[in-house]
């Protein structure tokens, strides 16, 4: 869960103005002590990297699995792996 920048600033300003410890501040706002500590080091939330779009559709992947059921997973491209995870398919499971 990401807290807003305004909330982070409010928590840190109260911590400083009242001279509270990280634990006391965390207890007051019912948040993690580690969150307060990390906000004191870097107040802005980290920017998350978006995953690249998967160009292979699940239908095409299923067609490939039906056409070549004996292929090993590594023989399929690395771009196929996220789709395999989504479909819960691994080498141990037989495709029906």
N, CA, C and O atoms as a GROMACS GRO file, in nm:
protein
  384
    1UNK      N    1   0.084  -0.117   0.000
    1UNK     CA    2   0.000   0.000   0.000
    1UNK      C    3   0.089   0.123   0.000
    1UNK      O    4   0.181   0.133   0.081
    2UNK      N    5   0.062   0.215  -0.087
    2UNK     CA    6   0.140   0.337  -0.095
    2UNK      C    7   0.062   0.450  -0.029
    2UNK      O    8  -0.053   0.477  -0.064
    3UNK      N    9   0.127   0.516   0.065
    3UNK     CA   10   0.065   0.630   0.132
    3UNK      C   11   0.092   0.756   0.051
    3UNK      O   12   0.194   0.765  -0.017
    4UNK      N   13   0.002   0.852   0.057
    4UNK     CA   14   0.017   0.975  -0.020
    4UNK      C   15   0.134   1.057   0.034
    4UNK      O   16   0.175   1.042   0.150
    5UNK      N   17   0.186   1.142  -0.051
    5UNK     CA   18   0.298   1.227  -0.013
    5UNK      C   19   0.258   1.323   0.099
    5UNK      O   20   0.339   1.351   0.187
    6UNK      N   21   0.134   1.373   0.096
    6UNK     CA   22   0.086   1.463   0.202
    6UNK      C   23   0.086   1.393   0.337
    6UNK      O   24   0.128   1.451   0.438
    7UNK      N   25   0.040   1.268   0.339
    7UNK     CA   26   0.037   1.192   0.464
    7UNK      C   27   0.179   1.168   0.515
    7UNK      O   28   0.204   1.180   0.635
    8UNK      N   29   0.270   1.136   0.426
    8UNK     CA   30   0.409   1.113   0.466
    8UNK      C   31   0.469   1.238   0.529
    8UNK      O   32   0.536   1.233   0.632
    9UNK      N   33   0.444   1.353   0.464
    9UNK     CA   34   0.497   1.479   0.517
    9UNK      C   35   0.436   1.511   0.652
    9UNK      O   36   0.506   1.558   0.742
   10UNK      N   37   0.308   1.485   0.668
   10UNK     CA   38   0.240   1.510   0.795
   10UNK      C   39   0.299   1.425   0.906
   10UNK      O   40   0.325   1.474   1.015
   11UNK      N   41   0.321   1.297   0.878
   11UNK     CA   42   0.377   1.206   0.978
   11UNK      C   43   0.516   1.252   1.019
   11UNK      O   44   0.547   1.258   1.138
   12UNK      N   45   0.600   1.285   0.922
   12UNK     CA   46   0.737   1.326   0.954
   12UNK      C   47   0.741   1.462   1.025
   12UNK      O   48   0.825   1.483   1.111
   13UNK      N   49   0.650   1.553   0.989
   13UNK     CA   50   0.650   1.683   1.056
   13UNK      C   51   0.607   1.668   1.202
   13UNK      O   52   0.662   1.734   1.289
   14UNK      N   53   0.509   1.583   1.229
   14UNK     CA   54   0.467   1.559   1.368
   14UNK      C   55   0.578   1.489   1.445
   14UNK      O   56   0.599   1.518   1.563
   15UNK      N   57   0.647   1.398   1.380
   15UNK     CA   58   0.760   1.329   1.446
   15UNK      C   59   0.865   1.430   1.488
   15UNK      O   60   0.916   1.424   1.600
   16UNK      N   61   0.898   1.522   1.399
   16UNK     CA   62   1.001   1.622   1.428
   16UNK      C   63   0.952   1.724   1.531
   16UNK      O   64   1.025   1.757   1.625
   17UNK      N   65   0.831   1.774   1.515
   17UNK     CA   66   0.783   1.880   1.604
   17UNK      C   67   0.762   1.831   1.747
   17UNK      O   68   0.785   1.906   1.842
   18UNK      N   69   0.719   1.708   1.763
   18UNK     CA   70   0.695   1.655   1.897
   18UNK      C   71   0.811   1.573   1.950
   18UNK      O   72   0.808   1.526   2.064
   19UNK      N   73   0.914   1.555   1.869
   19UNK     CA   74   1.032   1.481   1.912
   19UNK      C   75   1.004   1.334   1.941
   19UNK      O   76   1.060   1.276   2.034
   20UNK      N   77   0.918   1.274   1.861
   20UNK     CA   78   0.881   1.134   1.882
   20UNK      C   79   0.985   1.040   1.821
   20UNK      O   80   1.057   1.077   1.728
   21UNK      N   81   0.990   0.920   1.874
   21UNK     CA   82   1.075   0.817   1.815
   21UNK      C   83   1.001   0.756   1.696
   21UNK      O   84   0.882   0.783   1.674
   22UNK      N   85   1.073   0.674   1.620
   22UNK     CA   86   1.009   0.607   1.507
   22UNK      C   87   0.894   0.518   1.555
   22UNK      O   88   0.787   0.515   1.495
   23UNK      N   89   0.919   0.446   1.665
   23UNK     CA   90   0.817   0.355   1.718
   23UNK      C   91   0.695   0.431   1.768
   23UNK      O   92   0.581   0.390   1.742
   24UNK      N   93   0.717   0.540   1.840
   24UNK     CA   94   0.605   0.618   1.892
   24UNK      C   95   0.523   0.679   1.778
   24UNK      O   96   0.400   0.684   1.785
   25UNK      N   97   0.591   0.725   1.676
   25UNK     CA   98   0.522   0.782   1.560
   25UNK      C   99   0.441   0.674   1.489
   25UNK      O  100   0.326   0.697   1.450
   26UNK      N  101   0.501   0.558   1.473
   26UNK     CA  102   0.431   0.447   1.406
   26UNK      C  103   0.308   0.405   1.486
   26UNK      O  104   0.203   0.378   1.428
   27UNK      N  105   0.321   0.398   1.617
   27UNK     CA  106   0.207   0.360   1.701
   27UNK      C  107   0.096   0.464   1.693
   27UNK      O  108  -0.022   0.429   1.692
   28UNK      N  109   0.133   0.589   1.688
   28UNK     CA  110   0.033   0.696   1.684
   28UNK      C  111  -0.050   0.692   1.556
   28UNK      O  112  -0.172   0.712   1.560
   29UNK      N  113   0.016   0.664   1.443
   29UNK     CA  114  -0.054   0.663   1.314
   29UNK      C  115  -0.094   0.523   1.269
   29UNK      O  116  -0.152   0.506   1.162
   30UNK      N  117  -0.062   0.422   1.351
   30UNK     CA  118  -0.094   0.283   1.320
   30UNK      C  119  -0.036   0.238   1.186
   30UNK      O  120  -0.105   0.181   1.102
   31UNK      N  121   0.093   0.267   1.170
   31UNK     CA  122   0.166   0.224   1.052
   31UNK      C  123   0.294   0.154   1.098
   31UNK      O  124   0.322   0.150   1.218
   32UNK      N  125   0.369   0.102   1.006
   32UNK     CA  126   0.491   0.030   1.038
   32UNK      C  127   0.603   0.127   1.077
   32UNK      O  128   0.617   0.235   1.020
   33UNK      N  129   0.682   0.084   1.175
   33UNK     CA  130   0.798   0.163   1.216
   33UNK      C  131   0.896   0.176   1.100
   33UNK      O  132   0.959   0.280   1.081
   34UNK      N  133   0.908   0.069   1.023
   34UNK     CA  134   0.998   0.070   0.909
   34UNK      C  135   0.954   0.171   0.803
   34UNK      O  136   1.038   0.234   0.738
   35UNK      N  137   0.823   0.188   0.786
   35UNK     CA  138   0.773   0.288   0.690
   35UNK      C  139   0.817   0.428   0.730
   35UNK      O  140   0.863   0.505   0.646
   36UNK      N  141   0.804   0.460   0.857
   36UNK     CA  142   0.843   0.593   0.905
   36UNK      C  143   0.992   0.613   0.885
   36UNK      O  144   1.036   0.720   0.842
   37UNK      N  145   1.070   0.510   0.914
   37UNK     CA  146   1.216   0.519   0.898
   37UNK      C  147   1.252   0.541   0.750
   37UNK      O  148   1.333   0.627   0.718
   38UNK      N  149   1.191   0.463   0.662
   38UNK     CA  150   1.223   0.476   0.519
   38UNK      C  151   1.178   0.611   0.464
   38UNK      O  152   1.245   0.667   0.377
   39UNK      N  153   1.066   0.664   0.514
   39UNK     CA  154   1.020   0.796   0.470
   39UNK      C  155   1.118   0.903   0.513
   39UNK      O  156   1.134   1.003   0.443
   40UNK      N  157   1.183   0.885   0.628
   40UNK     CA  158   1.280   0.986   0.672
   40UNK      C  159   1.403   0.986   0.581
   40UNK      O  160   1.471   1.088   0.569
   41UNK      N  161   1.430   0.873   0.518
   41UNK     CA  162   1.544   0.864   0.425
   41UNK      C  163   1.505   0.914   0.286
   41UNK      O  164   1.582   0.986   0.221
   42UNK      N  165   1.387   0.875   0.239
   42UNK     CA  166   1.338   0.917   0.107
   42UNK      C  167   1.186   0.930   0.115
   42UNK      O  168   1.115   0.831   0.129
   43UNK      N  169   1.139   1.053   0.107
   43UNK     CA  170   0.996   1.078   0.129
   43UNK      C  171   0.912   1.046   0.006
   43UNK      O  172   0.795   1.010   0.019
   44UNK      N  173   0.968   1.061  -0.113
   44UNK     CA  174   0.890   1.035  -0.235
   44UNK      C  175   0.877   0.886  -0.259
   44UNK      O  176   0.973   0.811  -0.240
   45UNK      N  177   0.759   0.840  -0.300
   45UNK     CA  178   0.742   0.697  -0.329
   45UNK      C  179   0.827   0.655  -0.448
   45UNK      O  180   0.853   0.734  -0.539
   46UNK      N  181   0.871   0.531  -0.446
   46UNK     CA  182   0.951   0.479  -0.556
   46UNK      C  183   0.863   0.461  -0.679
   46UNK      O  184   0.746   0.426  -0.669
   47UNK      N  185   0.922   0.484  -0.793
   47UNK     CA  186   0.851   0.466  -0.919
   47UNK      C  187   0.867   0.319  -0.957
   47UNK      O  188   0.979   0.268  -0.964
   48UNK      N  189   0.756   0.252  -0.982
   48UNK     CA  190   0.764   0.112  -1.018
   48UNK      C  191   0.782   0.098  -1.168
   48UNK      O  192   0.732   0.178  -1.247
   49UNK      N  193   0.855  -0.004  -1.206
   49UNK     CA  194   0.876  -0.031  -1.347
   49UNK      C  195   0.760  -0.114  -1.397
   49UNK      O  196   0.718  -0.210  -1.334
   50UNK      N  197   0.708  -0.075  -1.510
   50UNK     CA  198   0.598  -0.152  -1.566
   50UNK      C  199   0.655  -0.268  -1.647
   50UNK      O  200   0.758  -0.257  -1.712
   51UNK      N  201   0.585  -0.379  -1.641
   51UNK     CA  202   0.626  -0.496  -1.717
   51UNK      C  203   0.602  -0.472  -1.864
   51UNK      O  204   0.502  -0.410  -1.901
   52UNK      N  205   0.690  -0.521  -1.950
   52UNK     CA  206   0.665  -0.505  -2.093
   52UNK      C  207   0.541  -0.583  -2.135
   52UNK      O  208   0.510  -0.688  -2.080
   53UNK      N  209   0.473  -0.530  -2.231
   53UNK     CA  210   0.350  -0.593  -2.277
   53UNK      C  211   0.383  -0.727  -2.344
   53UNK      O  212   0.479  -0.738  -2.420
   54UNK      N  213   0.302  -0.826  -2.314
   54UNK     CA  214   0.323  -0.958  -2.373
   54UNK      C  215   0.259  -0.959  -2.511
   54UNK      O  216   0.140  -0.934  -2.526
   55UNK      N  217   0.341  -0.987  -2.612
   55UNK     CA  218   0.290  -0.981  -2.748
   55UNK      C  219   0.224  -1.112  -2.790
   55UNK      O  220   0.148  -1.114  -2.887
   56UNK      N  221   0.252  -1.219  -2.719
   56UNK     CA  222   0.196  -1.348  -2.752
   56UNK      C  223   0.065  -1.366  -2.676
   56UNK      O  224   0.062  -1.356  -2.553
   57UNK      N  225  -0.042  -1.392  -2.747
   57UNK     CA  226  -0.170  -1.410  -2.679
   57UNK      C  227  -0.178  -1.549  -2.618
   57UNK      O  228  -0.107  -1.640  -2.659
   58UNK      N  229  -0.266  -1.563  -2.522
   58UNK     CA  230  -0.280  -1.692  -2.456
   58UNK      C  231  -0.337  -1.797  -2.552
   58UNK      O  232  -0.304  -1.915  -2.541
   59UNK      N  233  -0.420  -1.755  -2.645
   59UNK     CA  234  -0.475  -1.849  -2.742
   59UNK      C  235  -0.365  -1.907  -2.831
   59UNK      O  236  -0.362  -2.027  -2.858
   60UNK      N  237  -0.272  -1.820  -2.875
   60UNK     CA  238  -0.161  -1.868  -2.957
   60UNK      C  239  -0.071  -1.960  -2.877
   60UNK      O  240  -0.019  -2.058  -2.930
   61UNK      N  241  -0.052  -1.929  -2.751
   61UNK     CA  242   0.030  -2.014  -2.666
   61UNK      C  243  -0.033  -2.153  -2.651
   61UNK      O  244   0.035  -2.254  -2.661
   62UNK      N  245  -0.163  -2.156  -2.626
   62UNK     CA  246  -0.231  -2.285  -2.614
   62UNK      C  247  -0.225  -2.365  -2.744
   62UNK      O  248  -0.210  -2.487  -2.741
   63UNK      N  249  -0.236  -2.297  -2.858
   63UNK     CA  250  -0.222  -2.365  -2.986
   63UNK      C  251  -0.083  -2.425  -3.001
   63UNK      O  252  -0.068  -2.537  -3.050
   64UNK      N  253   0.019  -2.352  -2.960
   64UNK     CA  254   0.156  -2.400  -2.967
   64UNK      C  255   0.176  -2.521  -2.876
   64UNK      O  256   0.244  -2.617  -2.913
   65UNK      N  257   0.118  -2.516  -2.758
   65UNK     CA  258   0.132  -2.629  -2.664
   65UNK      C  259   0.061  -2.752  -2.719
   65UNK      O  260   0.111  -2.864  -2.706
   66UNK      N  261  -0.055  -2.733  -2.781
   66UNK     CA  262  -0.127  -2.846  -2.840
   66UNK      C  263  -0.050  -2.904  -2.959
   66UNK      O  264  -0.047  -3.026  -2.977
   67UNK      N  265   0.011  -2.818  -3.040
   67UNK     CA  266   0.083  -2.863  -3.158
   67UNK      C  267   0.214  -2.932  -3.121
   67UNK      O  268   0.254  -3.029  -3.187
   68UNK      N  269   0.282  -2.885  -3.017
   68UNK     CA  270   0.411  -2.940  -2.977
   68UNK      C  271   0.410  -2.972  -2.827
   68UNK      O  272   0.476  -2.903  -2.749
   69UNK      N  273   0.337  -3.075  -2.786
   69UNK     CA  274   0.324  -3.102  -2.642
   69UNK      C  275   0.453  -3.153  -2.578
   69UNK      O  276   0.469  -3.143  -2.456
   70UNK      N  277   0.545  -3.207  -2.658
   70UNK     CA  278   0.668  -3.264  -2.601
   70UNK      C  279   0.781  -3.164  -2.590
   70UNK      O  280   0.888  -3.198  -2.538
   71UNK      N  281   0.761  -3.043  -2.637
   71UNK     CA  282   0.867  -2.942  -2.626
   71UNK      C  283   0.894  -2.909  -2.480
   71UNK      O  284   0.804  -2.907  -2.396
   72UNK      N  285   1.021  -2.885  -2.451
   72UNK     CA  286   1.057  -2.839  -2.317
   72UNK      C  287   1.024  -2.691  -2.304
   72UNK      O  288   1.014  -2.619  -2.403
   73UNK      N  289   1.006  -2.649  -2.180
   73UNK     CA  290   0.972  -2.509  -2.156
   73UNK      C  291   1.081  -2.416  -2.210
   73UNK      O  292   1.050  -2.312  -2.268
   74UNK      N  293   1.208  -2.453  -2.190
   74UNK     CA  294   1.315  -2.363  -2.231
   74UNK      C  295   1.323  -2.350  -2.383
   74UNK      O  296   1.385  -2.257  -2.434
   75UNK      N  297   1.261  -2.444  -2.456
   75UNK     CA  298   1.262  -2.435  -2.601
   75UNK      C  299   1.165  -2.329  -2.651
   75UNK      O  300   1.177  -2.279  -2.763
   76UNK      N  301   1.072  -2.297  -2.570
   76UNK     CA  302   0.984  -2.186  -2.605
   76UNK      C  303   1.058  -2.057  -2.569
   76UNK      O  304   1.151  -2.061  -2.487
   77UNK      N  305   1.023  -1.950  -2.624
   77UNK     CA  306   1.096  -1.824  -2.602
   77UNK      C  307   1.076  -1.773  -2.460
   77UNK      O  308   0.982  -1.814  -2.392
   78UNK      N  309   1.165  -1.684  -2.414
   78UNK     CA  310   1.151  -1.626  -2.282
   78UNK      C  311   1.025  -1.540  -2.272
   78UNK      O  312   0.972  -1.520  -2.163
   79UNK      N  313   0.978  -1.491  -2.382
   79UNK     CA  314   0.857  -1.410  -2.378
   79UNK      C  315   0.733  -1.493  -2.348
   79UNK      O  316   0.628  -1.439  -2.313
   80UNK      N  317   0.746  -1.624  -2.361
   80UNK     CA  318   0.633  -1.713  -2.335
   80UNK      C  319   0.617  -1.736  -2.185
   80UNK      O  320   0.506  -1.764  -2.138
   81UNK      N  321   0.723  -1.724  -2.110
   81UNK     CA  322   0.721  -1.758  -1.967
   81UNK      C  323   0.611  -1.687  -1.888
   81UNK      O  324   0.541  -1.754  -1.812
   82UNK      N  325   0.592  -1.556  -1.901
   82UNK     CA  326   0.483  -1.494  -1.824
   82UNK      C  327   0.346  -1.553  -1.855
   82UNK      O  328   0.262  -1.566  -1.766
   83UNK      N  329   0.323  -1.590  -1.981
   83UNK     CA  330   0.196  -1.652  -2.016
   83UNK      C  331   0.183  -1.791  -1.956
   83UNK      O  332   0.074  -1.831  -1.915
   84UNK      N  333   0.293  -1.865  -1.951
   84UNK     CA  334   0.288  -1.997  -1.889
   84UNK      C  335   0.256  -1.987  -1.741
   84UNK      O  336   0.182  -2.069  -1.687
   85UNK      N  337   0.310  -1.887  -1.677
   85UNK     CA  338   0.283  -1.867  -1.535
   85UNK      C  339   0.136  -1.832  -1.515
   85UNK      O  340   0.072  -1.881  -1.422
   86UNK      N  341   0.082  -1.747  -1.601
   86UNK     CA  342  -0.058  -1.708  -1.591
   86UNK      C  343  -0.148  -1.830  -1.609
   86UNK      O  344  -0.250  -1.843  -1.541
   87UNK      N  345  -0.112  -1.919  -1.701
   87UNK     CA  346  -0.193  -2.037  -1.728
   87UNK      C  347  -0.163  -2.153  -1.632
   87UNK      O  348  -0.228  -2.257  -1.642
   88UNK      N  349  -0.070  -2.138  -1.543
   88UNK     CA  350  -0.031  -2.240  -1.445
   88UNK      C  351   0.017  -2.367  -1.515
   88UNK      O  352  -0.019  -2.478  -1.474
   89UNK      N  353   0.096  -2.353  -1.618
   89UNK     CA  354   0.148  -2.469  -1.691
   89UNK      C  355   0.297  -2.480  -1.664
   89UNK      O  356   0.371  -2.383  -1.676
   90UNK      N  357   0.340  -2.600  -1.625
   90UNK     CA  358   0.483  -2.625  -1.610
   90UNK      C  359   0.514  -2.763  -1.667
   90UNK      O  360   0.425  -2.832  -1.716
   91UNK      N  361   0.641  -2.803  -1.661
   91UNK     CA  362   0.681  -2.930  -1.722
   91UNK      C  363   0.615  -3.049  -1.655
   91UNK      O  364   0.593  -3.151  -1.720
   92UNK      N  365   0.584  -3.040  -1.528
   92UNK     CA  366   0.529  -3.153  -1.454
   92UNK      C  367   0.384  -3.181  -1.487
   92UNK      O  368   0.336  -3.293  -1.470
   93UNK      N  369   0.312  -3.080  -1.535
   93UNK     CA  370   0.170  -3.097  -1.562
   93UNK      C  371   0.149  -3.134  -1.709
   93UNK      O  372   0.203  -3.069  -1.798
   94UNK      N  373   0.072  -3.236  -1.732
   94UNK     CA  374   0.039  -3.274  -1.869
   94UNK      C  375  -0.075  -3.186  -1.918
   94UNK      O  376  -0.172  -3.162  -1.845
   95UNK      N  377  -0.063  -3.138  -2.039
   95UNK     CA  378  -0.168  -3.053  -2.095
   95UNK      C  379  -0.275  -3.140  -2.156
   95UNK      O  380  -0.245  -3.230  -2.234
   96UNK      N  381  -0.399  -3.115  -2.123
   96UNK     CA  382  -0.511  -3.195  -2.175
   96UNK      C  383  -0.587  -3.117  -2.279
   96UNK      O  384  -0.684  -3.167  -2.334
   0.00000   0.00000   0.00000
